[in-house]
Amino acid sequence: MQRDQLADFLRRRREAIRPAEVGIAAGPRRRTTGLRREEVAMLAGMSVDYVVRLEQGRSSQPSTQLLGALARALRLSEDERDHLFHLAGHQPPPADGVARLARAGLLRVLDLLGDTPAMVISDLGEVLAQNRTAVLLAGDHTHFSGDRRYVVYRWFTEPEARAVHPPEEVKHHARRIVADLRAAAGRRSEDPAVAGLVERLRAASADFRRLWAEHEVAVRRADRKTFVHPRVGRVLMDCETLVTPDQGQQLLVLTPADAEARERLELLRVLGVEEFPTDATSAKERDQAASS
């Protein structure tokens, strides 16, 4: 781990990012043109103290999960992300690995959407980035690892992943998720990562095996979903999916479907972040504690 070089790189990248690039208002009394340390901490989901220690070269080796979060917060390119991993003493993840970056253009759109929930998703269902309102609505899904980073894997192996939607919608969403994976598998027929994911799902879930055998194909685009939130109840949202030209990433934009949904979403923004009791949240907290 190259502590001094890591500290210098993180500090320079923080100072090079303009607040507007990440959806933060600059304000009239701002003394720095770049981001503040507390803003990086907020965007990356870690403590300010840890960001300070990283920039001062006083931290222990950060985990790959924390490096991925920093790369997203600082809007690093793939080359910059790989450099960050090398400085921290880790091998960069492969192109389809845990910390694959959302496209820079999609991240800019994500920031501009402001109070509209939105997220960037890979064609295999990895949530690569979310804005704050999407986290408020559905929880933070960017810190899972292994097969759990795929929405389809959690859906068919973890009952709590389906609890975010009401029981009457579960079958519909299950079919949509599998049909979308079928489309991705067709496009990436020579990709062992896709074939391996399908085989592990077939081994893990009888429901997945049954739906996969039906061979339905449909890329996710427009849809309507009800989110069951622990603080504000049911929120009915229209979902519009914009797909990149190579179909490798998707921008999912969620808008309230009726007046009641608008009111509940506004209430959720006022209430702030609900701490979702997920394994991902616990893992991130453990990583930060281990780095202290």
N, C-alpha and C positions, 0 to 999 in steps of 0.2 A: 504493500500500500504506500503510495507516494503522497503523504499527508500535505506537504507544503504545496505541491503542484495541484492537488485536489482542491485545497483551500483557495488558491489563486484562481483556478478555473471557475469554481462556483461563484466566487465573489464577482468576477468579471462578467459572467453570464447574467447574474442578478442585476448588475448595474446597467447592462445593455438592453434589458427588457423594459419597454414603456408600459406604464400601468394600463393604458387603454388597450394594449395588445392582449391583455388577459381579463378584460372586462372590469377594471378597477378605475374609478374616477380619480383623476390626479389631485384635484383640490387646489385652492389658491395659495395655501401656505406650505406646499411641499418643497422640501429643501433638496431633494435628490431627483434626478430625472429617471432613474431606474426604480426597481422594486425595493421596498423595505424588507428587512429580514422577517418581520412578522407576517408580511404578505406572502412571502415564499413559504413560510411555515403553514399558513392557512391553506394555500393552494395544494401543498404536498401532503397535508394531513399529519404534520408532526409538530413537535414542540419548538418554540422559538429558541429555547436554550440549546437544543440539539443543532439547529441551523447555525447558531453563533459558534458553537464548538467546532463544527465542520469547517467554517470559514476561518477559524483561528488555528486549524491544524491540531486540535486537542481531542478529537473524537477517536473512539475505537473504530474498527472497520465496519462501515455500514453494510446492511444486508442488501441483497439484490432487489428485494421489494421496496426498500427505501430509496435505492438508486433509481428504480423505475418511476417512483412517485416524484422525485426531484427532476427527472428528465421531462416528465409531463408538465410540471409546474413551470419550468424554465423554458419550455417550448424548444427543446433541443432537437436538432436534426438527427438522423440516424448515425451519421459520422460522429457528431458531438456526443450522442448517447453512448456509442461504443468507447469513445475516449474517456468518458466519465467512468465507465465500468473498469477500464484498464487502470486508471489512476487509483481506483479504490481496491485494486487487487483481485478483481473478478473477471471471468471471461464474459464477454457480451452475449446476450441471448441470441439464438438464431432468428432468422427473419420471421418465423412463426412462433417465437418463444413467448414467455410470460410477459416480458416488458416491451413487446412490439409497440411502436409509437403510432399514434393517430397522425394522419396527414396534417401538415402544417395549415393548409387551407381550411380543412374541416375544423381544426381547433380555433381558427379565427372566427369562423361562422358560429361555433359553439359559444364563444365569448360574446359575440354580438347579439345572440338570442336573449341574453339577460335573464329575465324572470320566466322565460318559456323553458320548461324542462326539455333537455336534449342530451343525447349521448352519441359517441362514435363507437361502432361495433364492427368487428372483423366479419368476414363471410362465414366463419365458423362459430360466431356467437360469442367472441371475447369482447367484453366491454373495455375499450381502450381509453376512453375519457368520458367524463360526465361534467355538466355544469352543476352549480350549487343547488339549483331548484330540482334537478333530477335526483340528486342525492337525498334531498328532503323528501321527495315523493317515494322513492324506491330503495333507498339505502345505497351505500358505496359498494360498487361491484368491480372496482379496478384493482383490488389487492389479493385476489384469489390466485392460487398456484396449482400446478399440475393439471389434471383433467377438470378440476373444479372451476378453472377459469372459463370453461365453456358453459354457456347458459343451458344448452341442451343436456349436458352431463348432470348438472345440478338438478335440472327439472325432473329427470327420470331416476335419480338416485337419492334425492333429499326431499322428503315431504314438505319441509319448511320453505323450500324454493317455490312451491306451488301455492303456498298460503297467501302470497301477495295478491292473488286473484280469487274471486268467489268460486265456490265449488261448481256452479253451473257453467263456468267458462273454461274449466280445466281441460276438458276433452278437446274443445275447439283450439285452444292454444297449443296443446300437445301435437295435434295434427299439423298445425301451421309450422311449428318448430322443426318437426321431422321432414316435412315437405321442403322446407328451405335448406336443410342439411343435404337432402337428396340433390337439389339443384347445385349446391357447392361441390358435392362429390362427383357429379357429372362433369363439371368444369375442370376439376382437379383430379381426374381419374388416375393419373400417374403419381400422385402425391402420397407417400406412405403415411404422412401425418394424418390425413383425412381417413385413409383406410384403417389405420390403427385406432382412431377415435371411434369409428363405426363398430369395429370388432369388439372394443372394450364395452361399448354401450350395449351391444347385442348380448354380451356375456352377463352384464350387470342388471338388465331390466327386461322382463317379459313383455311389458307394455311397449317398450321401444321395438323389440323384435317383431311384434305384431304389426305395428304401424309401418315399420321399415319394409316389411314384406308386401305391403299394399302398394308400394312404389308410386306414391303421390309426389308430384313435383310442383313447387310454387315458390318463387322468390318473394320474400316478404316485402310488401309495399304499403298500401293503405290498410288500416285495421282500426278496431275500436276495442279498448281494454278498460276494465274496471280494476282500479287499484284499491286494495283494502288496507288502509293505513291505521296503525294503532292509536293515533291521536285525533284524526279528523274523520275517520270512517271511510265510506266508499267514495272514490273519486273517478268519475267516468271521463276517459280521455280518448281523443282521436289521435291516431298514430300515423304519421306520414314518414315513409322511409325513402331517402334519397341515396342512390347507389353511385359510387364512383365509376368512371368508364371501364376500368378493368374488373369491376365487381368485387374487388378485394376488401373494401370497407364501405360502411353504410352510416349515414347520419340519420338517426331516429329523432324526430321532433314530435313532442306530445303537447296537444292543445286541449283545453277543457271543452267537453262536448255539450255542456249546457250551463245555465246560470248557476245552478247548485254546485257544479264542479268548479266553476270560477271562484265562487265564494270560499269553498273548502281549500282550494289551492292558495288563495290569498291568506287564509287563516294559517295555513302551514308555513308560509313564508314569515309570518309574524312570530309564530311559535319557535321557529328555528329548528336546528338539527335534532332529530330523534336518534338516540343511540340504539342502533339495531344490534341485537345480540347475536352477531354472526361470528363464525370461526375466523373470517378474514379480519374483522375488527380486533379480535383477541390476538391474532397473530401479529398484527401491526403494532399493537401495544407492547407485546412481548419483545418485538424487534427493537423498539425504542428503549425499553427498559434495559435490554442487554447492551445497548450502545451507550448507556449513561455511565 
